[in-house]
Amino acid sequence: PYITFLDADDEYFDNTLQILHDIVITKNVDLACGSYVIVDDEKRKKQIIKNSDIKLKSKYEMFDIYIHHKIYRLNFWCAIYKKDILKKGKIEFACDIRYGEDTLFFLQYLRNCSNNIAFTENSLYQYYNVKTSAMHIITYGRIHNVYACQRAVDYLEDDQACHNEWKT
């Protein structure tokens, strides 16, 4: 079984779940991620990508990409997660933070992966960037994001093998 997440105000493109599931099965990976399109308040879409190759990365490469480079449009919500990895790693959302909990969840999941991670730059998710949403108007967001990032770093540094790979 697999789990994926969809914000209430966003949407998947046609066949998103099938595409991500097929990638997990055919590439034998622990996580499959796709790219996304940002739609602003004026309903303008930014960069839809189709027919991209699938890139395979180790969890250490993905840590580096996610934390330092952001060279892909990689995010927590355009991915399919294996339920057994979530259970085995006891991975759940941090209920004590309101902003950045998805980053912490994503990094905890990566840490528990033993196979590669697949990423496609194909646009599979439509993210609505609405200026009146809680993400843009609530001031505690910045504080909680810093808190989530610090917890993610602490979490990663607890795993010596991950820490050694990540720091190089």
Long-range contacts (C-beta under 8 A, 24 or more apart in sequence): 1-82, 1-83, 1-84, 2-80, 2-81, 2-82, 2-83, 3-80, 3-81, 3-82, 3-83, 3-86, 4-79, 4-80, 4-81, 5-76, 5-77, 5-79, 5-102, 6-77, 6-125, 7-77, 7-127, 9-128, 9-130, 9-133, 10-77, 10-125, 10-126, 10-127, 10-128, 11-125, 11-126, 12-124, 12-125, 12-126, 13-123, 13-124, 13-125, 13-126, 16-78, 16-124, 16-125, 17-80, 19-120, 19-122, 19-124, 20-79, 20-80, 20-124, 21-80, 23-54, 23-80, 23-118, 23-120, 24-80, 24-82, 24-118, 27-54, 27-56, 27-116, 27-118, 28-115, 28-116, 29-56, 29-115, 29-116, 29-117, 29-118, 30-82, 30-85, 30-113, 30-114, 30-115, 30-116, 30-117, 31-79, 31-80, 31-81, 31-82, 31-109, 31-110, 31-113, 31-117, 31-118, 32-79, 32-80, 32-117, 32-118, 32-119, 32-120, 33-72, 33-74, 33-75, 33-78, 33-79, 33-117, 33-118, 33-119, 33-120, 34-78, 34-79, 34-119, 34-120, 34-121, 34-122, 34-123, 34-124, 34-125, 35-72, 35-73, 35-74, 35-78, 35-120, 35-121, 35-122, 35-123, 35-124, 35-125, 36-73, 36-75, 36-77, 36-78, 36-123, 36-124, 36-125, 36-126, 36-127, 37-123, 37-125, 37-126, 37-127, 38-127, 38-129, 39-126, 39-127, 39-128, 39-129, 40-129, 41-129, 41-130, 41-131, 45-126, 47-123, 48-123, 49-121, 49-122, 49-123, 50-122, 50-123, 51-122, 52-120, 52-121, 52-122, 53-120, 53-121, 54-118, 54-119, 54-120, 55-118, 55-119, 55-120, 55-121, 56-116, 56-117, 56-118, 57-116, 57-117, 57-118, 57-119, 58-116, 58-117, 59-110, 59-111, 59-113, 59-116, 59-117, 59-162, 60-162, 60-165, 60-166, 62-110, 62-117, 62-119, 63-107, 63-110, 63-156, 63-162, 63-165, 63-166, 64-166, 66-106, 66-107, 66-110, 67-166, 72-119, 72-121, 73-121, 74-119, 75-102, 75-106, 75-125, 75-127, 76-102, 76-103, 76-105, 76-106, 77-102, 77-125, 77-127, 78-124, 78-125, 79-106, 81-109, 85-109, 85-112, 85-113, 88-112, 94-148, 94-151, 97-144, 97-147, 97-148, 97-151, 98-138, 98-140, 98-141, 98-144, 99-135, 99-138, 99-140, 99-141, 99-142, 99-143, 99-144, 99-145, 99-148, 100-144, 100-145, 100-146, 100-147, 100-148, 100-149, 101-144, 101-148, 103-145, 103-148, 103-149, 103-152, 104-148, 104-151, 104-152, 104-155, 107-152, 107-155, 107-156, 108-152, 108-155, 111-155, 111-156, 111-159, 111-162
